[in-house]
Amino acid sequence: MTPTPFHLHLVSDSTGETVHSLARACLAQFEDTEAIEHIWSMVRTQLQIDRVIAGIEASPGVVLYTLVNDKLRQPLQDCCRKLNVPAIPVLDPAIGALGAYLGRRARNLPGQQHTLNHEYFERIDAMTFAMTHDDGQAPWGLNDADVILVGVSRTSKTPTSIYLANRGVKAANVPFVPNVPLPPELFTATRPLIVGLANDPERLIAIRRTRMNVVQGTPTKMDYTDLDAVRTEVTAARRLYYEHKWPVIDMTRRSIEETAAAIMKLLAAKRQDTDPA
C-alpha cells in the first residue's frame, strides 16, 4: 500500500527537539503515512513567525508547535484557522495540568529546557565521562560510573551509553572479547550498576556483517561472523553475567531508547535500595 503523504509543520521557539520527538512518537502509531516535515526552530520574532506562516500557506498541513509567546501564537493560530488545518500546542495540556496542581502560572519563557542550569552541566559531565570510558578505556575510573554496560561486539554499548549520558547518567562500557581478560576494576567496582547486554547470535552476525561492509578495518576473522563461534561467545558472556548476578538486557528486539529506559528503571531501584533513609 502506497503511504499517504501529508505536510507536517513543527514550530518551536527553541531547538525543536521536544516537538520533533513528540511528532515521531505520534507518527509511529499511524501506518501507511508519510510526513513531509517542515521544521521551524528558534522562532522568536514577528519576522520569523511571518516566514513560518508563509511556509504553511505554501504547503498546508498539520502544525505542531511549542511557542509560549501569545504574540507569536495568535497569528499562527489565525493562519491555521483560515486554512482549516489543525494547529496543536503540544505543551499546553502538560503545562496546564501542572499549573492547576501547583496552583501557579507558567512563566511562558522560551527555551527553558535548555537553560544552563545544574542539570545541563550534569549532562555535559556525563557525556564527557561516557566518551572517556568508551569501549573499556580508562578502567581505573569505572567505580565513578553510575552504570557500566558489558557486552559482546555490536550490542549497542556505545550508543546506549551516549543516550544515558544525555539523561545525566555517567555510563561506561566494557567489551566482552573471547580470550581477552576483562579489567579487574570491573569486578571491584561497588558503586555502579553493572548490566550485561545480550543479543541473538544470528542477529549479531547480521549486524556484524553489515558493519564490516560499511566500515573499513572492522575485524574480518571468521570467528567474528561464524555462527558456532558467535553462539559460544554469547553463551560465555551470559555465563559471566549470571555468575556475578548482573541484570541482563536482551537487545534483540529492543531499541536503544527502550534499553536505556530499562536501565534507568534498574538504576532507580538500586539507588532506592542503597538509600540509607
Buried (B, 14 or more C-beta within 10 A) or exposed (E): EEEEEBBBBBBBBBEBEBBBEBBEEBBEEEEEEEBEBBEBBEBBEEEBBEEBBEBBEEEBBBBBBBBBBEEBBEBBBEBBEEBEBEBBBBBBEEBEEEEEEEEEEBEEEBBEBEEEEEEEEBBEEBBEBBEEBBEBEBBEBBBBBBBBBBBBBBBBBBEBBBBBBBBBBBBBBBBBBEEEEBBEBBEEBEEBBBBBBBBBBEBBBEBBBEBBEEEEEBEEEEEBBBEEBBBBBBEEBBEBBEEEEBBBBBBEEBEBEEBBBBBBEBBEEBEEEEEEE
